[in-house]
Amino acid sequence: MASSYKLILFLCLSIFLIASFEMMAVEGRICQRRSKTWTGFCGNTRGCDSQCKRWERASHGACHAQFPGFACFCYFNC
């Protein structure tokens, strides 16, 4: 009885681990890069997002702090 319980537990854990590795492979990674087309202070994330999508073919964009101010960063699928 105890050995069948261990076997079932082992099979369930194995299936769970295999499924989680498959999901990780599908997700993909996102790479961040400073915008090559944005100039000056980035105080409007919506504008940065729009420019990254239209001009640099990125997934999205956002303003982030970078010394000495804020810069537009674009995000791409790696």
Secondary structure, 3 states (H helix, E strand, C coil): CHHHHHHHHHHHHHHHHHHHHHHHHHHCCEEEEECCCCCCCCCCHHHHHHHHHHHCCCCEEEEEEECCEEEEEEEEEC
